[in-house]
Amino acid sequence: MVSENLIVNIEEEAATDGSLTGGKGSNLAKLFHILGEGNVPYAIMVTTEFAKLLLHDPEIFDLVTELDAALNADNEVESKKIAEKIITVIENIKTQPKLLELLDKKICELKKRVGRARVAVRSSGITEDMATAAFAGQFDTYLNVQLESSSVIKNVLKCIASAFGWRVIDYRQDLRKKKILDLSEVDLLNQGLISVVIQTMIDSEKSGVAFSIDPNTGNRNVGVIQAVYGLGEM
């Protein structure tokens, strides 16, 4: 197994490639290059190449093929059942031990480097910021995860599995009906679909997000900043 570009550090040039680290991951890496290590919490990124190999599993492929068939038949009940099965298989996958060993090694290196006990395990989708659609916030993210291999790996698998959460699948299917997305679930599976950022946890006093366009009205002459005290979960 070649480890190049399976898991990358935030300072590596490959980390800025959105096809490898998704929208969130690639933008974090670009910020890291611009602002420097002291201003962006350090991270490692489980890339889409890792996800692609992890999900290259006959059971998962068969289930996703069944999902495509159920979606094409507009059978929502069956589609939801299959999606739940896919999530369960991914969260409990044991068929790629070498990949998980590599992840364990990188987590141990991260722990030595940052000297912190907690991380945020953040999903980063390759379809997160499309010109005609937005998946931001639809995949799962986990805060205050203990920086121990078993805890981090468990949450990385949950993030990857969230790419097949029902609300995400339903949104993708809606985009297909509108002719915005022309990739099937199997096509997306073969692309890896999702990256995961493992980033040093910051105990923020305030959290916020800034929009250069009003997200509710689409008004390009209005900027919007939303902020809360503490973590951004609220």
C-alpha positions in Angstrom: 0.0 0.0 0.0 1.4 3.4 -1.0 0.9 5.9 1.7 1.5 9.0 -0.4 -1.5 11.4 -0.3 -3.6 9.0 1.8 -3.1 11.2 4.9 -1.4 14.6 4.6 -0.2 17.2 7.0 -1.8 20.7 6.7 1.5 22.3 5.6 1.9 19.9 2.6 1.1 21.3 -0.8 -1.2 18.3 -1.4 -3.4 19.5 1.4 -4.5 22.5 -0.7 -5.9 20.2 -3.4 -9.6 20.2 -2.9 -10.0 16.9 -4.8 -7.9 15.3 -2.0 -9.0 17.2 1.1 -12.4 18.7 0.1 -13.6 22.2 0.4 -13.0 22.7 4.2 -9.6 20.9 4.2 -8.1 22.6 1.2 -9.2 26.1 2.4 -7.7 25.4 5.9 -4.4 24.4 4.3 -4.4 27.6 2.2 -5.1 29.7 5.3 -2.2 27.9 7.0 0.2 28.8 4.2 -1.0 32.5 4.3 -1.3 33.1 8.0 1.3 30.7 9.4 1.2 27.9 12.0 0.5 30.2 15.0 -2.8 31.4 13.5 -4.3 28.2 12.2 -4.7 25.1 14.5 -2.5 22.3 13.3 -4.2 19.4 11.5 -3.7 16.2 9.5 -6.1 15.3 6.7 -7.4 11.9 5.8 -7.8 12.3 2.0 -10.4 11.1 -0.5 -7.7 8.6 -1.7 -7.9 7.1 1.8 -11.7 7.0 1.7 -11.6 5.5 -1.8 -9.4 2.6 -0.7 -11.3 2.2 2.6 -14.7 2.0 0.7 -13.3 -0.4 -2.0 -15.2 -3.2 -0.4 -17.5 -5.7 -2.2 -20.2 -5.4 0.5 -20.3 -1.6 0.4 -20.2 -1.6 -3.4 -23.2 -4.0 -3.6 -25.2 -1.9 -1.1 -24.5 1.4 -2.9 -25.5 -0.3 -6.2 -28.8 -1.3 -4.5 -29.1 2.3 -3.3 -28.9 3.6 -6.8 -31.6 1.2 -7.9 -33.9 2.2 -5.1 -33.3 5.9 -5.8 -34.0 5.4 -9.5 -37.3 3.6 -8.5 -38.1 6.6 -6.3 -38.5 4.2 -3.3 -37.6 6.3 -0.3 -38.4 3.7 2.3 -36.1 1.2 0.8 -33.4 3.8 0.1 -33.4 4.8 3.7 -33.0 1.2 4.9 -30.1 0.7 2.5 -28.4 3.9 3.6 -28.6 2.8 7.2 -26.9 -0.5 6.3 -24.1 1.3 4.4 -23.4 3.6 7.5 -23.3 0.5 9.8 -20.9 -1.3 7.5 -18.5 1.7 7.2 -18.5 2.5 10.9 -17.6 -1.1 11.7 -15.3 -1.8 8.7 -12.5 -4.3 9.4 -11.4 -5.1 5.8 -8.6 -2.5 5.5 -6.3 -3.1 8.5 -3.3 -1.5 6.7 -5.2 1.7 6.2 -6.2 1.8 9.8 -2.6 1.1 10.9 -1.4 4.0 8.8 -4.1 6.3 10.4 -3.0 5.0 13.9 0.6 6.0 13.1 -0.3 9.5 11.9 -2.5 10.1 15.0 0.5 9.1 17.2 2.7 11.6 15.3 0.0 14.3 15.6 -0.2 13.8 19.4 3.6 14.2 19.8 3.6 17.3 17.6 0.7 19.3 19.1 0.9 18.3 22.8 -2.8 18.5 23.2 -5.3 15.9 24.5 -8.3 16.8 22.3 -9.0 17.3 18.6 -11.9 18.2 16.3 -12.7 15.5 13.7 -14.2 17.4 10.8 -15.7 16.1 7.6 -14.7 17.9 4.4 -16.7 16.9 1.2 -15.4 17.3 -2.3 -18.9 18.6 -3.3 -19.1 21.0 -0.4 -19.0 24.3 -2.2 -20.4 23.9 -5.8 -21.5 26.8 -7.9 -25.1 25.7 -7.9 -25.3 23.7 -4.6 -23.9 23.6 -1.1 -23.2 20.5 1.1 -21.5 22.5 3.9 -22.8 21.4 7.3 -24.5 18.3 6.0 -21.7 15.9 6.8 -20.9 15.1 10.4 -18.2 16.7 12.6 -17.2 15.7 16.1 -15.7 18.1 18.7 -13.6 17.4 21.8 -12.5 14.0 20.7 -9.8 12.5 22.8 -6.5 12.4 20.9 -6.2 8.6 21.2 -6.2 6.3 18.2 -9.3 4.3 19.1 -11.4 7.5 19.7 -10.1 9.3 16.6 -10.4 6.4 14.3 -14.0 5.7 15.5 -15.0 9.3 14.7 -13.1 9.4 11.3 -15.1 6.3 10.2 -18.3 8.1 11.4 -17.5 11.2 9.4 -16.8 9.1 6.3 -20.0 7.1 6.8 -22.0 10.4 7.1 -21.5 10.8 3.3 -24.3 8.3 3.1 -26.6 9.9 5.7 -30.1 10.1 4.4 -30.4 14.0 4.3 -27.2 14.1 2.2 -28.4 11.3 -0.2 -31.8 13.0 -0.4 -30.1 16.3 -1.3 -28.0 14.7 -3.9 -31.0 13.0 -5.4 -32.8 16.3 -5.5 -29.8 17.8 -7.4 -30.0 14.9 -9.9 -33.7 15.6 -10.6 -32.8 19.2 -11.2 -30.0 18.1 -13.6 -27.4 19.8 -11.4 -25.6 16.6 -10.4 -25.0 13.8 -13.0 -23.0 11.4 -10.8 -24.7 8.3 -9.3 -24.0 7.1 -5.8 -21.6 4.4 -7.2 -19.8 7.1 -9.2 -19.3 9.2 -6.0 -18.2 6.1 -4.1 -15.5 5.5 -6.6 -14.3 9.1 -6.3 -13.8 8.8 -2.5 -16.4 11.6 -2.0 -15.2 12.8 1.4 -12.1 13.8 3.3 -11.7 14.1 7.1 -9.7 16.9 8.9 -8.2 15.9 12.3 -7.5 19.3 13.8 -6.2 20.5 17.2 -9.2 21.5 19.4 -9.5 25.1 20.3 -11.5 26.2 23.4 -12.9 29.3 21.7 -14.4 32.1 23.6 -16.4 33.2 20.5 -17.1 31.5 17.2 -18.5 32.9 14.0 -18.9 32.6 10.3 -18.8 35.4 7.7 -20.7 35.5 4.4 -19.7 37.9 1.6 -23.3 37.5 0.2 -26.5 37.5 2.3 -27.2 33.7 2.5 -30.9 34.2 3.0 -31.6 36.6 0.1 -28.7 36.3 -2.2 -28.1 40.0 -2.0 -24.5 40.6 -3.2 -24.4 44.1 -1.7 -24.8 42.8 1.9 -22.3 40.9 4.0 -23.4 38.9 7.1 -21.5 37.9 10.2 -23.1 35.4 12.6 -21.4 34.8 15.9 -22.0 33.1 19.3 -20.1 32.7 22.6 -18.2 29.5 23.0 -18.0 26.8 20.4 -19.9 27.2 17.1 -22.4 24.4 17.7 -25.2 26.8 18.6 
